[in-house]
Amino acid sequence: YLLSPKSAGEDATRRERIFNILLFGIVIFSTYACIAFFVNNLFTSAREGASIYLVIIATALFWSLFILSKKGFYKISAHIFIIILFLGASYTLLSWGADVAQGLLIFALLVVMSGILIGTRFSIIFTSICLLALFSISYLQLSHIIEPNIYWKNQSFRYNDIIMYAITLGVMTLISWLFNKEIEKSLHRARSAEAGLKKERDSLEVKVRERTKELKESQIEKMSQLYRFAEFGKMAGGIFHDLVNPLTALSLNLNELRNSKPKEFAVANTYLEQALKASGRVDSFMVALREQIQKEETKKFFSLKNELNQSIQLLDYKARKANVQIKFLPEENIETYGNPLKFSQIALNLISNAIDAYAGINIGEDRRREILIKLYKSGENASLLVHDWGCGIPKENLAKIYNPFFTTKSKENGMGIGLSTTKNIIEKDFGGSIDVQGRENQATIFLVHFPITCEAREGEKV
């Protein structure tokens, strides 16, 4: 508590701490000297050296400076301290000669102390003052304007002189050591703070990357849902058109069945079978529609073949309207664990793109208007191939087709997120890959590979 600084800034705190340590040492030393002088004068009649009153005044002065510094007036106390020592050193040089070693050492000590305790600018100014005082005293003595007492030059060198020099040099060393120690502490704090900031920065970068990834995935998921509903909206006209036919057939057959006579049971059975068949078509449409508009995305075991059949059924009207024939050649029924809605989205996007590839080709042109879809098993992977003979893909666009919002279609026919969403679903939800082969005005092949999963991953709900 006695040595703790009260300054706010780091530099001021460091200087105040050094000054408090130095001044506290001087206070303890002067107090001890005062007590020693008092005891010596009390028990002995011989009085040599400095006056007891001078020692008491010096001790009281140093205590006052220490208390002033502890009150928060460190700079005022430091300035007064340096001025007192400067006046004492100047008096020494004036009284006993400008070449007194102790006076010169105190000047050197004051130059060092002024820079450490107050600041560099003050140190430069104070050094100039010390030099001016030294030159002035030397001039006065050399001009015999004042006559110093130089009796000490005729005396032999004493141990007391060595002790005084050693104390002065020791104080200089102590101040330098304290200053360097405080600087090292500051550097250590700075390095620790820098390391902490670097660690925090790295941690923040990781958090930002993770958060950005989460936001990106969330945006992709929302875009995928919007795209799915947008595509469903585009297919709605064709779906309702396809629903009208079986509903009409169902209605007609039920009317015929109602109007048939009891003796015409054979004909009635025929009407009933046709009505049931039409009802089955409506039911299959409803199943496909329900799966497309549902929001639930639970994972389960499902048949890839069935999902592809449903997707083809939903796009059947669009294909007929474009005069495109869809051929589905599944080699075997493959079952896997995953999200059937996501797989259906992959199939719808790829098949719909294949149909759109014929948009710019005249129906009368001698061009194969067909889409070939293959589903087969290759080792532990399932493979889906979608092959069309439409307009193809220019070489310069092959690297861009998976970029979000990149499209060569008109604004009414495409948003540019279909293939981007498809690639994201294949990689993220199925752990697979998608490749494309094709050139402009030639066939295009999309090939999807993903591992067949036989069981739910840990933590997933079946």
C-alpha positions, 0 to 999 in steps of 0.5 A: 500500500505504501508504494502503490501508485495512484496515477491513471496512465501506464507510464505515469504509474511506472514513474510514480512507483519508482519514485515512491520506492526511491523516496521511501528508501531515502525517508527510512535512511534519513529517519535512521540518521536522525535517530542516530544523531539524536542518540549520539548527541544525547550520550556524548558531548563531542559533536562532529559532522552535520548539525542535528537540526539540518538532519531533522529538517532534511528528514521532515522534508523527505517525509513531506514529499513522500506524503505529498506523492501518496496524496496523488501529487506525484509530479509536484513531489518529483519536481521538488525533490529534483530541485532540492537535490539540484540546489544541494549539488550546486551549493556543493560545487559553489562552496568546495569547487566546480571539480568536486567529484560528489557534486558532479556525480549528483548532477549525473544522477539528477539527469538520469532521475529527471528522465526516468521520473518525469520524462524525456523532454524535462530531462533535456531541459534539466540537462541544459540547466545543469550544464549552464549551472556548471559553466557559470560556477566554473566561470565565477571560480576561474575568474576569482569572482568567488573563492571556493574552499578547497582545503579538501584537495590538500587532504588524503583520500578517505574511505568516507569519500569512497562510501559517498561515491558508492552510494551515489552510483548505487542510487543510479544503479537502483533507479536504472534497475527499477526502470528496466524492471518496470519496462520489462513488466510493461512489455510482459503485459503488452505481450500477454495482452497481444497474445490474448488479443491474438487468441481472441481474434483467432477465436472470433474468426472461428466463431465468425466462420462458424456463424457465417457457415450456419447463416449460409446453410440457413439461407441455402435451406430457405432458398431451397424451400422457396425454389421447391415451392416456386417449381411446384407452382410452375408444375401446378397447371400441368398437375391439375390438367393431369388430375382432370383426366382421371377424375373425368374418367372416374365420374363417367365410369361411375355414371355408367355403373349407376345407369347399368341394368342388373343383367349387365354385371360384366359391363358394370365390372369393367366400368368399376375397374376403370373407375378404380384405376382412375381413382388409383391415378388420382391417389398416386398424384395426391401422394406425390403432391403431399410429399412435395408440399410437406414441410416435415423433413424426417429421415427414413428408409425409402425407395429411390425408384419410387421417388423417381417415379413420383418425380417423373409423374409430376413432370409428365405434363411438362414433358408432354408439353415440350414434346419430350419423352422420359425413359426411366430404366432402373436396374434394381430397386435401391433403398437407402436411409435419408430424406426422401423429400431431398432426393425428390428435389434432386430428381425434380431439378435435374429432370426439369432442367433436362426438359428445359434444355429442349426449350430453344429447339424447334419440334420439327428439327431432326433432334432426339427429344428424349430424356434417359434416366438410369438408376443403378448400384455401383459398389456401395454407392447409388448412381443416378444418371440424367441424359438429354440431347437438348441445347447442351452447355457451353464450355465457358459455362461448365464451371459456373452452372453450380453458382447461385443465381447463375442461369441462361434461362429467361427470368420467367423460367429460371432463378439460377438456384436449381443446380446450386441447391441440388449440389448442396443437397447431394453433398450435405444431405447424402454425402455424395457428388455430382458431375456434368458432361456436355458441350454446346448443342450436344448431349448433356449428362448429369451423374450423381453418386452417393453412398447407400446408407443402411442405418441411421447415423448416431443421434438421428431420428428414424 
